[in-house]
Amino acid sequence: MSVLLHQLIHQQQRSNPDNIALLHGNHQWTYAELWKLVEQTAEGFVAAGLCPGQRIAIYLPKQIEAVVSFFAASACGAVFVPINPLLKPAQITHIINDCQAQLLVTSAERWQQVEEAVSDCESLKAAYLTTESKTPAHSIATHAWKTLQQSGSNPAALVQHGLDSALASILYTSGSTGQPKGVVLTHRNMMAGAESVSTYLNNTSQDRLLAVLPFSFDYGLSQMTTAFRVGASVALMDYLLPRDVIKALSRFEITGLAAVPPLWNQLAALEWPDDIRQRLRYITNSGGAMPQSTTEKLQAALPNTDIFLMYGLTEAFRSTYLPPDQVAVRPTSMGKAIPNAEILVVRDDGSLCDANEVGELVHRGPLVSQGYWNDPAKTAERFKPAPGQLAELPLTEIAVWSGDQVYRDEEGYLYFVSRKDEMIKTSGYRVSPTEVEEVLYQSPLIRETAAIGVPHPTLGQAIVLVACSKEGEEDNKDAVLQYCRQQLPNFMIPQEVIFKTTLPRNPNGKIDRKLLSQEFNDLFSPN
């Protein structure tokens, strides 16, 4: 039985060696071929000096080298840290410094963009480049990624047996107050998630999943772990246009597709060829609520396809899902707890809410992560004792207190109400308003600013920047947006910049974000 992440591939290469594990462009790899690459690369990592528990950052789009690096890190007892390929050098430097990564896997093109920024990262010893570099290395040694597979056989370097409580990965997610936080996941967390999701999606070795979401997003990463648990296939794709997704569904004969609301909004407006309509067994949504109109369009376009509406948070992977037979009955519901999880709705004092009473969603069970890397203060805010424990138990079980306000109806189905914090949920990403604001405060244009999230018909929420120009500076929206494009990843760039002479304050003297949100709530309303 697999208990460690890389053993998913190892087990499949023994029982289903010729099954296709990965497809990318015109290439494909069987489980036997994938395991050989994982094994060789793990041995290469050990030869490079990577020790159990140390971190390796992977800054790549969805490609074979990224997948192999994840599972090779697991196979040598290290911890892999996927970095969103959309991030800019400042965010990448923060992540590497925060988790003290020893190695970085990236491409020569990406390395040229970040080399100067990461040159002061004291922990970083070397970078392995998947493409040939045309410039000499400077402060940090660089090597070709393929040299990892040439280090020589050393099977003893691989973790054949180990504790499922060992660390497997750190996924960085935006926090409500500044820079991204690293959510620490054990092998147990990730294996429990793969088992839970593959169970309620009824995945089998006959499935083919299309991976369109970034691997730095737990929802995207789970496409692989879910598939590998049952010997299914995963097609890797970085799409440019929604129509590219439709083409890939046909080309790779996909049976399962996961996406976030902004992509579903675009896909729902397209034509779905007959071969997809007949073959696509299920679709899933997470990363924000699916608009009911979008769900209805997809139901009409894909009458033979099951729709799973889900809710999750990186700190606990996945929490709830709405079964397909309930989507038409209660389309606004988040559903009920997934297998291996218990979801509670609690009052501020920790007591359980009654039916239809709004409270905070609390997630308990084996999917609860180990907190935020090197940040006990923020961990204590979100990871707290689970409600309703017996006083006689000497050790306290820790649960995730989500910060989301929900209620449960008389039949036990959950419904989202609002967030307690000020996080912005846009294009499936959680964005910290403070992180956006801090970047703007470094510009010569802005004296004071507040980033807020307002409803948007396709993005879920749009980032709106309300700003005061510096003395002597004109209100220059184009200049502010250009600065944002230089300093921020695309999903953090504001959709609108609004200038004011002063920003409203609450009784405590802080910027009144709630008042600003109310003022601009209808900014993108079709009416």
Secondary structure as the mmCIF struct_conf table of DSSP 4:
data_model
#
loop_
_struct_conf.conf_type_id
_struct_conf.id
_struct_conf.beg_label_comp_id
_struct_conf.beg_label_asym_id
_struct_conf.beg_label_seq_id
_struct_conf.end_label_comp_id
_struct_conf.end_label_asym_id
_struct_conf.end_label_seq_id
BEND BEND1 LEU A 4 LEU A 4
TURN_TY1_P TURN_TY1_P1 LEU A 5 HIS A 6
HELX_RH_AL_P HELX_RH_AL_P1 GLN A 7 SER A 15
TURN_TY1_P TURN_TY1_P2 PRO A 17 ASP A 18
BEND BEND2 ASN A 19 ASN A 19
STRN STRN1 ILE A 20 HIS A 24
TURN_TY1_P TURN_TY1_P3 GLY A 25 ASN A 26
STRN STRN2 HIS A 27 THR A 30
HELX_RH_AL_P HELX_RH_AL_P2 TYR A 31 ALA A 47
TURN_TY1_P TURN_TY1_P4 ALA A 48 GLY A 49
TURN_TY1_P TURN_TY1_P5 PRO A 52 GLY A 53
STRN STRN3 ARG A 55 TYR A 59
BEND BEND3 LYS A 62 GLN A 63
HELX_RH_AL_P HELX_RH_AL_P3 ILE A 64 ALA A 75
TURN_TY1_P TURN_TY1_P6 CYS A 76 GLY A 77
STRN STRN4 VAL A 79 PRO A 82
TURN_TY1_P TURN_TY1_P7 PRO A 85 LEU A 86
HELX_RH_AL_P HELX_RH_AL_P4 PRO A 89 CYS A 99
TURN_TY1_P TURN_TY1_P8 GLN A 100 GLN A 100
BEND BEND4 GLN A 102 GLN A 102
STRN STRN5 LEU A 103 THR A 106
HELX_RH_AL_P HELX_RH_AL_P5 ALA A 108 VAL A 118
TURN_TY1_P TURN_TY1_P9 SER A 119 ASP A 120
TURN_TY1_P TURN_TY1_P10 GLU A 122 SER A 123
STRN STRN6 ALA A 126 LEU A 129
BEND BEND5 THR A 130 THR A 131
BEND BEND6 THR A 135 THR A 135
BEND BEND7 SER A 139 ILE A 140
STRN STRN7 ALA A 141 ALA A 144
HELX_RH_3T_P HELX_RH_3T_P1 TRP A 145 GLN A 150
BEND BEND8 SER A 151 SER A 151
HELX_RH_3T_P HELX_RH_3T_P2 PRO A 155 ALA A 157
BEND BEND9 LEU A 158 LEU A 158
BEND BEND10 GLN A 160 HIS A 161
TURN_TY1_P TURN_TY1_P11 ASP A 164 SER A 165
BEND BEND11 ALA A 166 ALA A 166
STRN STRN8 LEU A 167 THR A 173
BEND BEND12 SER A 176 GLN A 179
STRN STRN9 LYS A 181 THR A 186
HELX_RH_AL_P HELX_RH_AL_P6 HIS A 187 TYR A 200
TURN_TY1_P TURN_TY1_P12 LEU A 201 ASN A 202
TURN_TY1_P TURN_TY1_P13 SER A 205 GLN A 206
STRN STRN10 ARG A 208 ALA A 211
BEND BEND13 LEU A 213 LEU A 213
TURN_TY1_P TURN_TY1_P14 PHE A 215 SER A 216
BEND BEND14 PHE A 217 PHE A 217
HELX_RH_AL_P HELX_RH_AL_P7 ASP A 218 VAL A 230
TURN_TY1_P TURN_TY1_P15 GLY A 231 GLY A 231
STRN STRN11 SER A 233 LEU A 236
BEND BEND15 LEU A 240 LEU A 241
HELX_RH_AL_P HELX_RH_AL_P8 PRO A 242 ARG A 251
TURN_TY1_P TURN_TY1_P16 PHE A 252 GLU A 253
BEND BEND16 THR A 255 THR A 255
STRN STRN12 GLY A 256 ALA A 259
HELX_RH_AL_P HELX_RH_AL_P9 PRO A 261 LEU A 267
TURN_TY1_P TURN_TY1_P17 ALA A 268 ALA A 269
BEND BEND17 LEU A 270 LEU A 270
HELX_RH_AL_P HELX_RH_AL_P10 ASP A 274 ARG A 279
STRN STRN13 TYR A 282 ASN A 285
BEND BEND18 GLY A 287 GLY A 288
HELX_LH_PP_P HELX_LH_PP_P1 ALA A 289 PRO A 291
HELX_RH_AL_P HELX_RH_AL_P11 GLN A 292 ALA A 301
TURN_TY1_P TURN_TY1_P18 PRO A 303 ASN A 304
BEND BEND19 THR A 305 THR A 305
STRN STRN14 ASP A 306 TYR A 311
HELX_RH_3T_P HELX_RH_3T_P3 THR A 314 ALA A 316
BEND BEND20 PHE A 317 PHE A 317
STRN STRN15 THR A 320 LEU A 322
HELX_RH_AL_P HELX_RH_AL_P12 PRO A 324 VAL A 327
TURN_TY1_P TURN_TY1_P19 ALA A 328 VAL A 329
BEND BEND21 ARG A 330 ARG A 330
TURN_TY1_P TURN_TY1_P20 PRO A 331 THR A 332
STRN STRN16 GLY A 335 GLY A 335
STRN STRN17 LYS A 336 ALA A 337
HELX_LH_PP_P HELX_LH_PP_P2 ILE A 338 ILE A 338
TURN_TY1_P TURN_TY1_P21 PRO A 339 ASN A 340
STRN STRN18 GLU A 342 VAL A 346
TURN_TY1_P TURN_TY1_P22 ASP A 348 ASP A 349
BEND BEND22 GLY A 350 GLY A 350
HELX_LH_PP_P HELX_LH_PP_P3 SER A 351 SER A 351
STRN STRN19 LEU A 352 LEU A 352
HELX_LH_PP_P HELX_LH_PP_P4 CYS A 353 ASP A 354
TURN_TY1_P TURN_TY1_P23 ALA A 355 ASN A 356
STRN STRN20 GLY A 359 ARG A 364
BEND BEND23 GLY A 365 GLY A 365
TURN_TY1_P TURN_TY1_P24 PRO A 366 LEU A 367
STRN STRN21 TYR A 372 TYR A 372
TURN_TY1_P TURN_TY1_P25 TRP A 373 ASN A 374
HELX_RH_AL_P HELX_RH_AL_P13 PRO A 376 ARG A 382
STRN STRN22 PHE A 383 PRO A 385
HELX_LH_PP_P HELX_LH_PP_P5 ALA A 386 ALA A 386
TURN_TY1_P TURN_TY1_P26 PRO A 387 GLY A 388
TURN_TY1_P TURN_TY1_P27 ALA A 391 GLU A 392
BEND BEND24 PRO A 394 LEU A 395
HELX_LH_PP_P HELX_LH_PP_P6 THR A 396 GLU A 397
STRN STRN23 ILE A 398 ARG A 408
TURN_TY1_P TURN_TY1_P28 GLU A 410 GLU A 411
BEND BEND25 GLY A 412 GLY A 412
STRN STRN24 LEU A 414 ARG A 419
BEND BEND26 LYS A 420 ASP A 421
STRN STRN25 ILE A 424 THR A 426
TURN_TY1_P TURN_TY1_P29 SER A 427 GLY A 428
STRN STRN26 TYR A 429 VAL A 431
HELX_RH_AL_P HELX_RH_AL_P14 PRO A 433 TYR A 441
TURN_TY1_P TURN_TY1_P30 GLN A 442 GLN A 442
BEND BEND27 SER A 443 LEU A 445
STRN STRN27 ILE A 446 HIS A 456
TURN_TY1_P TURN_TY1_P31 PRO A 457 LEU A 459
STRN STRN28 GLY A 460 SER A 469
HELX_LH_PP_P HELX_LH_PP_P7 LYS A 470 LYS A 470
TURN_TY1_P TURN_TY1_P32 GLU A 471 GLY A 472
HELX_RH_AL_P HELX_RH_AL_P15 LYS A 477 GLN A 487
BEND BEND28 LEU A 488 LEU A 488
HELX_RH_3T_P HELX_RH_3T_P4 ASN A 490 MET A 492
BEND BEND29 ILE A 493 ILE A 493
BEND BEND30 GLN A 495 GLN A 495
STRN STRN29 GLU A 496 PHE A 499
BEND BEND31 THR A 501 THR A 502
STRN STRN30 ARG A 505 ARG A 505
TURN_TY1_P TURN_TY1_P33 PRO A 507 ASN A 508
BEND BEND32 GLY A 509 LYS A 510
STRN STRN31 ILE A 511 ILE A 511
HELX_RH_AL_P HELX_RH_AL_P16 ARG A 513 GLU A 519
TURN_TY1_P TURN_TY1_P34 PHE A 520 PHE A 524
#
